[in-house]
Amino acid sequence: MDLYKKSRRDTKKDYRAKYMKINKIKINGMKNPVGFSFDNIRCAWTVTDTEAKKTNVKIDVASDKDFKNILFSKEGKELNSACEVLDISLKPRTRYYVRITVIGDNNEKAENTAYFETAKIDEVWQAKWIKPIKEDEFHPVFEKEFIAKKDIVKARMYISGLGLYAAYINGKRVSNEILTPYYSDYRTEVQYQTYDITDVIESKNHIQIELGNGWYKGYFGLAGTDKNFGDEFQMIAEIHLCYADNTEEVIASDESWLYSGSDTEESDIYNGEIINRCLWNEKENPKKQPVLGNIAPAALVERYSLPVIEHEDMPVKEVIYTPAGETVLDFGQNFAGYVTFKSKLKKGTKIVLDFGEILQKGNFYNANYRRAKSQFTYISGGNEELVKPKFTYFGFRYVRVSGWEGEINPSDFMAKALYSDMEITGHIETGEESVNKLFSNVMWGQKSNSIDFPTDCPQRDERLGWTGDAQVFAGTASYNMNTAAFYNKFIHDLRIEQKKLDGILLGVIPVFDPATAAFAAVWGDIATFLPTVLYEHYGDKKALESYYPMMKDWVDKITKEDKARGQRYLFDYGNQMGDWLALDGRTQQSMKGGTDDYFIGSCYYAMSAKMVADAAHTLGYSKDADYYNNLYQNIYQAVLKEYYTESGRLCIDTQTGYIVALYSGIYIDKDKVINGFKKRLYKDCYKIKGGFVGSPVMCKVMADNNLEEEAFYFLLQKEFPGWMHCIELGATTIWVTKQLQ
């Protein structure tokens, strides 16, 4: 028997030695990133298909993929696979190769490589911003012809455009990215992208860069106004050609380029797009020289945004002919993206696609989109082509088709799901199909609201970066997908706004009028909750260090305002949003629930202070750790004094009140809080009453406090309001409970 066991162990070792792997090498949370902002370089990886313990790890960085010219090495048993900082000095426009080697305690060895490439960094731009003359308000397409004079070994394009750009060389789009250069606070900065265009360069070349309105100059924001950031199309581009003889040539945008009107008649994030192939028929559309733009060179920054690309193909599930006589395509799933179709239409044929989420009485309906037209119009020029928009996207399941001649062939249409390129890391499958469907709905909700930055909705005239939505969902999102780089970009956006507002972390971005900035708990507490979530999931200490000032400034802002009121150690002031969209408000129409706003705010103030203290401890900031721990204790005691009786009974008798008490860990007698919670559930007939604050963490709080049976009851509740109620009604994403009334 002992010999048999030894033989089995030896066989297992041989199996491990053969299959030990290093994979998922990430640089700053991304796979082989090119052209990103690299304040520092952090490397992470995983080792799989082995049970061996590591005895040594080595990281090499080289300027060549054969690792003949090694620039940096680091090794040791203690190297951290979650985050290892590579202390190297970066040069502009340079690709670096990273090799990870791991040796196990039984001499197993595995090796794998990755790369990253820098953009221009601090290199002076040779290109200039260019724009059409003031009188030309049409959507422009800029162009330039150039010749590659020698054999090309490498070619790169560095490009940006406002509001959005689509770039082509020799008729081929230079990348598969959509909606570039993505959202930024354009008053402060504009991202530019780096593309490897080596394979598309020929001896004679023609570059075209089309521009659309986008977030920059289209309709955007709570007020639904246009031209919030600017009112002129502008673009900048540099093409660097590296020849085999080690010489280099730069083709840079300047006044020698030409522009004319494109076939894009209108474009807008909210309203949609019109592509009119007949737009310039019987009209003059001469090529003109542009004028210099007015964007400051310092405004250009290397990209933070992950690529937004097409993901799932979504075929038509059914063609519906409605009672109103409409032709509607049902794609069977609510998602964010657009529709493509094959056009063999005769010249002048006008096709209109209207997008909606639901049918009402069997007919197409999208009045819930409010002022967003959400329409794509195509006017054929008579040529065969695959039609799709360039400068917009929609949230939808149903598409009403108008103008199509003859019967629709479903195979002529295909929808494309769009979202930022994040690796899916979480999956759940249970024996309960409704739970599986709920998880699918969560995933589709995440995908649809992850187009460059986390939004509240993907369809109506909003699609904004509501911080409360992101805060409550960040933990779930980070189980589902690798969100490290995606949320890093959002934190970057938040920090830009926070610096302008003396530490306030906004309820939503962007804010065009600082006087309307929401200074509110839960929403603003994303400043501490999101960095904490990211550190817990990815262990990136260097990233936490960069987020720490945002965390600290948020808590310091609350404390500063509290001191001005005599320092009660409570967040009991301001226009709080409270338990938003809860069902226990003063009336059914109330937007806020019945839980005391300032109790919520003060508990979150305490949690945020504790998170800053924990981050300071992790980073070795001992004085800060002591200060914020002491602040936390003071807030804790102030909450007990203000909101609890001497015997330990919570004075806030609402579901969310008990949930927040247990979630924050602030109570005198935990058992009394739990018993009060149980009684409250009984009084509420075991119906969900909480809103933004209570409902997202309800089941978690129950499970953490030995209320698993109650948690399962609420999870599987099919009546309104319940998680399964929407499933019963055919939902394919998560609905807001207030909308169900």
Secondary structure as UniProt FT lines:
FT   HELIX           2..19
FT   STRAND          21..27
FT   TURN            28..29
FT   STRAND          41..48
FT   STRAND          54..62
FT   TURN            65..66
FT   STRAND          70..76
FT   TURN            77..78
FT   TURN            81..82
FT   STRAND          84..86
FT   TURN            92..93
FT   STRAND          95..104
FT   TURN            105..106
FT   STRAND          109..117
FT   TURN            121..122
FT   STRAND          130..131
FT   TURN            134..135
FT   STRAND          140..147
FT   STRAND          152..162
FT   STRAND          164..169
FT   TURN            170..171
FT   STRAND          172..173
FT   TURN            180..181
FT   TURN            186..188
FT   STRAND          190..196
FT   HELIX           198..200
FT   STRAND          204..212
FT   HELIX           214..217
FT   TURN            221..224
FT   STRAND          234..243
FT   TURN            244..245
FT   STRAND          248..252
FT   TURN            255..256
FT   STRAND          258..261
FT   STRAND          264..268
FT   TURN            269..271
FT   STRAND          272..276
FT   TURN            277..282
FT   STRAND          291..292
FT   HELIX           297..299
FT   STRAND          300..303
FT   STRAND          308..315
FT   STRAND          318..321
FT   TURN            323..324
FT   STRAND          327..343
FT   TURN            347..348
FT   STRAND          350..356
FT   STRAND          358..360
FT   TURN            361..362
FT   STRAND          363..365
FT   HELIX           367..369
FT   TURN            370..371
FT   STRAND          375..379
FT   STRAND          385..387
FT   STRAND          394..402
FT   HELIX           410..412
FT   STRAND          413..420
FT   HELIX           433..448
FT   STRAND          465..466
FT   HELIX           467..480
FT   HELIX           484..500
FT   TURN            501..503
FT   STRAND          508..509
FT   HELIX           514..516
FT   TURN            521..525
FT   HELIX           526..538
FT   HELIX           541..564
FT   TURN            565..566
FT   TURN            588..589
FT   HELIX           597..619
FT   HELIX           622..643
FT   TURN            646..647
FT   HELIX           655..664
FT   HELIX           670..683
FT   TURN            684..686
FT   TURN            692..694
FT   HELIX           695..697
FT   HELIX           698..704
FT   TURN            705..706
FT   HELIX           708..715
FT   HELIX           723..728
FT   TURN            729..730
FT   HELIX           737..740
//
